[in-house]
Amino acid sequence: MNRLLALAKADCPETEKLLKHAAVLTAYIKRRCNLLLLSHQQAALPARELILALTESLEYIRLCGIEACGEYKDDTAIPSGHILLAYRLFETALEEYFDDVEAVSVNLRSAGGLKLNLEIAGVSVPQDILAGEIAAEGGSLSVTCEDGSELLHLRFPKGGAGA
């Protein structure tokens, strides 16, 4: 964030792009902090909290000229750790390659356990992204490439690790 803001100068043609990118990061930081605070109060959170975080992030991503959409179903309680990891996966997959992202699609289901599908066009995401942390929480992640898009499928069983 500091690097982006330091590069943003009034007479620089890239200033608007840098500020928009900083806005994406700011939305992520704000929403992640909110999720962390809530997770300290509750072992499980309504899926709506993750939906709000993803929706706000996608709004700022669209502001950057990147096609972005989200589809959400259900609003069941999800273990806080699963919500935090899902949002972290979203941010990690996008942030590392943000300048090359062409489009982002998010599909979230919470009934029967968390199911998050991310499609990110224009980038290549490592197969083992957050793999150790996801496995430690009892989840699974598959990363595949199809027609120039990375498809990330994150799954957590209902009720948490060991369920």
TORDO-398602 format. One record per residue: residue in one letter; x, y, z of N, C-alpha, C in turn. Coordinates in pm, whole numbers. Layout:
PT  type      nu      nv      nw     cau     cav     caw      cu      cv      cw
PT     a       X       Y       Z       X       Y       Z       X       Y       Z
...
END
This chain:
PT  type      nu      nv      nw     cau     cav     caw      cu      cv      cw
PT     m      82    -117       0       0       0       0      88     125       0
PT     n     187     127      89     276     243      94     350     263     -37
PT     r     391     152     -99     461     161    -227     371     222    -333
PT     l     245     178    -338     151     232    -437     126     381    -414
PT     l     105     418    -290      78     558    -261     200     646    -284
PT     a     319     593    -259     442     669    -284     462     693    -435
PT     l     421     596    -515     434     611    -660     330     706    -720
PT     a     218     723    -650     109     809    -699     145     956    -681
PT     k     167    1022    -792     200    1165    -791     101    1237    -880
PT     a      72    1358    -847     -30    1435    -920      -1    1444   -1069
PT     d     126    1452   -1109     158    1470   -1249     188    1339   -1322
PT     c     167    1227   -1256     196    1097   -1314      70    1041   -1381
PT     p      81     997   -1507     -37     942   -1576     -87     811   -1513
PT     e      -5     745   -1436     -44     618   -1372    -111     638   -1236
PT     t    -121     764   -1192    -172     791   -1058    -309     731   -1034
PT     e    -402     749   -1126    -537     698   -1106    -537     546   -1093
PT     k    -460     480   -1176    -451     333   -1168    -395     289   -1033
PT     l    -291     357    -987    -229     323    -859    -326     345    -742
PT     l    -401     455    -748    -496     484    -641    -611     382    -640
PT     k    -654     339    -756    -759     237    -763    -710     105    -705
PT     h    -586      71    -737    -527     -52    -681    -517     -40    -529
PT     a    -479      76    -481    -472      99    -336    -611      86    -273
PT     a    -715     129    -344    -852     117    -293    -892     -30    -280
PT     v    -849    -114    -373    -877    -258    -364    -812    -314    -239
PT     l    -687    -278    -215    -616    -325     -96    -680    -275      32
PT     t    -723    -149      31    -787     -91     148    -916    -165     182
PT     a    -995    -197      80   -1119    -272     102   -1088    -409     162
PT     y    -984    -473     110    -947    -604     163    -904    -594     309
PT     i    -820    -497     340    -771    -479     478    -888    -452     572
PT     k    -977    -363     532   -1092    -329     615   -1178    -453     641
PT     r   -1210    -525     536   -1297    -642     550   -1228    -756     626
PT     r   -1100    -775     602   -1028    -882     674   -1022    -850     823
PT     c    -996    -724     857    -996    -685     997   -1132    -710    1061
PT     n   -1238    -676     991   -1372    -699    1041   -1395    -848    1065
PT     l   -1356    -932     970   -1374   -1077     986   -1291   -1129    1102
PT     l   -1170   -1078    1118   -1086   -1120    1231   -1148   -1082    1365
PT     l   -1199    -960    1374   -1262    -916    1498   -1384   -1003    1530
PT     l   -1466   -1028    1430   -1584   -1112    1451   -1545   -1254    1490
PT     s   -1437   -1304    1431   -1395   -1442    1459   -1346   -1456    1604
PT     h   -1301   -1349    1664   -1259   -1354    1804   -1380   -1360    1898
PT     q   -1496   -1321    1845   -1618   -1322    1925   -1703   -1447    1904
PT     q   -1690   -1507    1785   -1777   -1619    1750   -1698   -1726    1677
PT     a   -1722   -1851    1712   -1654   -1962    1646   -1707   -1984    1505
PT     a   -1832   -1946    1482   -1892   -1958    1349   -1958   -1825    1315
PT     l   -1951   -1789    1188   -2008   -1664    1140   -2109   -1692    1030
PT     p   -2207   -1605    1013   -2298   -1621     900   -2222   -1603     769
PT     a   -2255   -1680     669   -2191   -1667     537   -2204   -1525     485
PT     r   -2307   -1454     528   -2331   -1317     482   -2208   -1228     507
PT     e   -2131   -1256     614   -2011   -1176     642   -1907   -1192     531
PT     l   -1889   -1314     484   -1797   -1339     373   -1853   -1279     244
PT     i   -1983   -1290     226   -2048   -1232     106   -2026   -1082     102
PT     l   -2043   -1013     215   -2021    -868     219   -1876    -834     183
PT     a   -1783    -911     236   -1641    -886     208   -1610    -906      59
PT     l   -1657   -1016       3   -1633   -1045    -138   -1699    -941    -228
PT     t   -1822    -903    -194   -1897    -805    -275   -1824    -671    -279
PT     e   -1777    -624    -163   -1707    -496    -160   -1576    -504    -239
PT     s   -1503    -613    -223   -1378    -628    -298   -1404    -629    -448
PT     l   -1507    -700    -490   -1539    -706    -633   -1580    -569    -687
PT     e   -1648    -489    -607   -1684    -353    -649   -1559    -271    -681
PT     y   -1460    -279    -594   -1336    -203    -617   -1255    -262    -732
PT     i   -1260    -391    -750   -1192    -453    -863   -1254    -404    -994
PT     r   -1387    -393    -998   -1454    -339   -1117   -1412    -194   -1143
PT     l   -1392    -118   -1036   -1347      20   -1048   -1214      28   -1124
PT     c   -1135     -78   -1113   -1006     -85   -1183   -1020    -127   -1329
PT     g   -1142    -145   -1376   -1164    -182   -1515   -1157    -332   -1539
PT     i   -1161    -409   -1434   -1156    -555   -1444   -1298    -608   -1432
PT     e   -1337    -693   -1524   -1469    -754   -1517   -1474    -843   -1393
PT     a   -1576    -823   -1310   -1585    -899   -1186   -1731    -925   -1152
PT     c   -1760   -1046   -1110   -1898   -1079   -1071   -1897   -1181    -958
PT     g   -2005   -1183    -884   -2018   -1278    -774   -2157   -1336    -770
PT     e   -2164   -1462    -735   -2292   -1530    -716   -2286   -1601    -582
PT     y   -2386   -1575    -500   -2385   -1627    -364   -2517   -1698    -335
PT     k   -2507   -1809    -265   -2628   -1882    -228   -2612   -1928     -84
PT     d   -2721   -1921     -11   -2726   -1968     127   -2667   -1865     222
PT     d   -2706   -1875     345   -2650   -1790     450   -2645   -1870     579
PT     t   -2577   -1980     574   -2565   -2065     692   -2440   -2026     769
PT     a   -2432   -2071     891   -2314   -2044     974   -2197   -2129     925
PT     i   -2081   -2067     921   -1958   -2132     875   -1852   -2108     982
PT     p   -1769   -2208    1012   -1660   -2183    1107   -1577   -2060    1065
PT     s   -1548   -1976    1162   -1476   -1851    1135   -1345   -1874    1061
PT     g   -1272   -1979    1098   -1145   -2007    1031   -1162   -2035     883
PT     h   -1273   -2097     845   -1299   -2125     704   -1328   -1996     627
PT     i   -1405   -1908     690   -1435   -1780     627   -1307   -1699     607
PT     l   -1224   -1694     711   -1099   -1619     702   -1009   -1674     591
PT     l    -999   -1806     582    -913   -1866     479    -970   -1845     339
PT     a   -1101   -1852     326   -1162   -1831     195   -1134   -1689     144
PT     y   -1150   -1591     233   -1125   -1453     192    -976   -1430     167
PT     r    -893   -1492     245    -748   -1480     224    -706   -1543      92
PT     l    -765   -1657      57    -737   -1720     -73    -776   -1627    -187
PT     f    -894   -1568    -177    -941   -1472    -278    -838   -1360    -296
PT     e    -796   -1300    -186    -702   -1188    -194    -565   -1232    -242
PT     t    -515   -1343    -191    -381   -1389    -227    -374   -1422    -376
PT     a    -475   -1489    -426    -476   -1527    -568    -480   -1405    -658
PT     l    -548   -1301    -614    -560   -1180    -697    -443   -1085    -680
PT     e    -399   -1062    -559    -300    -958    -532    -166    -984    -600
PT     e    -121   -1105    -595      10   -1138    -651      18   -1106    -801
PT     y     -93   -1117    -870     -94   -1103   -1016    -191    -995   -1063
PT     f    -222    -900    -977    -330    -804   -1002    -318    -734   -1137
PT     d    -200    -694   -1176    -184    -619   -1301    -219    -701   -1425
PT     d    -220    -832   -1413    -251    -919   -1527    -393    -975   -1525
PT     v    -466    -952   -1417    -602   -1006   -1406    -692    -940   -1509
PT     e    -762   -1022   -1585    -856    -972   -1686   -1000    -979   -1639
PT     a   -1033   -1079   -1558   -1170   -1097   -1508   -1167   -1187   -1385
PT     v   -1268   -1169   -1299   -1281   -1249   -1178   -1427   -1287   -1161
PT     s   -1448   -1414   -1132   -1582   -1461   -1102   -1578   -1540    -972
PT     v   -1673   -1513    -884   -1680   -1579    -754   -1814   -1649    -742
PT     n   -1812   -1772    -696   -1934   -1847    -668   -1918   -1906    -529
PT     l   -2011   -1872    -439   -2003   -1916    -301   -2131   -1987    -260
PT     r   -2116   -2103    -199   -2226   -2179    -141   -2186   -2213       2
PT     s   -2281   -2204      95   -2247   -2234     233   -2325   -2351     293
PT     a   -2434   -2393     231   -2510   -2507     283   -2427   -2633     265
PT     g   -2418   -2714     369   -2341   -2838     360   -2191   -2817     367
PT     g   -2147   -2702     414   -2005   -2670     419   -1972   -2563     317
PT     l   -1861   -2497     336   -1823   -2388     246   -1772   -2442     113
PT     k   -1825   -2386       6   -1780   -2418    -129   -1756   -2286    -201
PT     l   -1630   -2258    -231   -1594   -2134    -299   -1525   -2168    -429
PT     n   -1580   -2118    -539   -1518   -2134    -670   -1475   -1996    -719
PT     l   -1348   -1985    -755   -1295   -1862    -811   -1247   -1890    -952
PT     e   -1283   -1804   -1043   -1229   -1810   -1179   -1159   -1678   -1203
PT     i   -1030   -1686   -1235    -950   -1567   -1256    -885   -1577   -1394
PT     a    -924   -1487   -1483    -872   -1489   -1620    -745   -1407   -1632
PT     g    -650   -1459   -1709    -529   -1385   -1742    -410   -1412   -1654
PT     v    -422   -1499   -1554    -311   -1524   -1462    -290   -1674   -1444
PT     s    -179   -1707   -1382    -148   -1845   -1346    -124   -1848   -1196
PT     v    -203   -1925   -1125    -195   -1933    -978    -123   -2062    -940
PT     p     -33   -2059    -844      36   -2181    -802     -61   -2288    -752
PT     q     -33   -2412    -785    -118   -2525    -744    -127   -2538    -593
PT     d     -23   -2497    -523     -18   -2518    -378     -49   -2392    -297
PT     i    -117   -2297    -356    -148   -2172    -288    -226   -2200    -157
PT     l    -170   -2160     -45    -228   -2177      88    -264   -2322     121
PT     a    -205   -2416      51    -242   -2557      65    -227   -2608     208
PT     g    -116   -2577     273     -94   -2626     409    -197   -2574     507
PT     e    -230   -2446     498    -327   -2386     588    -468   -2441     563
PT     i    -501   -2460     437    -633   -2514     403    -646   -2657     453
PT     a    -544   -2737     432    -546   -2877     480    -554   -2882     632
PT     a    -483   -2792     700    -484   -2789     846    -623   -2759     902
PT     e    -705   -2689     824    -842   -2658     865    -941   -2764     816
PT     g    -889   -2872     754    -977   -2979     708   -1036   -2957     571
PT     g    -981   -2862     496   -1034   -2830     365    -951   -2888     252
PT     s   -1001   -2866     132    -929   -2908      13    -936   -2797     -92
PT     l    -834   -2791    -175    -828   -2692    -282    -774   -2759    -406
PT     s    -844   -2735    -516    -789   -2778    -645    -775   -2655    -733
PT     v    -668   -2651    -809    -640   -2540    -899    -617   -2600   -1037
PT     t    -697   -2558   -1133    -683   -2607   -1270    -687   -2488   -1366
PT     c    -639   -2511   -1485    -641   -2407   -1588    -732   -2452   -1701
PT     e    -818   -2362   -1744    -909   -2393   -1854    -932   -2267   -1937
PT     d    -900   -2272   -2064    -921   -2161   -2157    -861   -2029   -2108
PT     g    -740   -2034   -2053    -671   -1913   -2009    -716   -1859   -1875
PT     s    -798   -1935   -1805    -844   -1894   -1672    -803   -1997   -1569
PT     e    -768   -1947   -1451    -740   -2036   -1338    -871   -2061   -1265
PT     l    -898   -2186   -1236   -1018   -2225   -1162    -974   -2278   -1027
PT     l   -1016   -2213    -921    -982   -2254    -786   -1110   -2303    -719
PT     h   -1105   -2424    -666   -1221   -2485    -600   -1181   -2515    -456
PT     l   -1234   -2435    -364   -1207   -2451    -221   -1327   -2517    -156
PT     r   -1300   -2621     -75   -1408   -2694      -7   -1372   -2713     139
PT     f   -1468   -2686     226   -1458   -2720     367   -1582   -2798     404
PT     p   -1567   -2907     477   -1685   -2986     516   -1771   -2910     616
PT     k   -1897   -2946     622   -1989   -2884     717   -1938   -2910     859
PT     g   -1938   -2805     938   -1901   -2819    1079   -1753   -2806    1109
PT     g   -1668   -2804    1010   -1527   -2781    1036   -1440   -2904    1019
PT     a   -1314   -2890    1061   -1215   -2997    1047   -1262   -3122    1120
PT     g   -1244   -3232    1054   -1280   -3359    1113   -1428   -3393    1101
PT     a   -1505   -3307    1036   -1648   -3333    1024   -1677   -3432     914
END
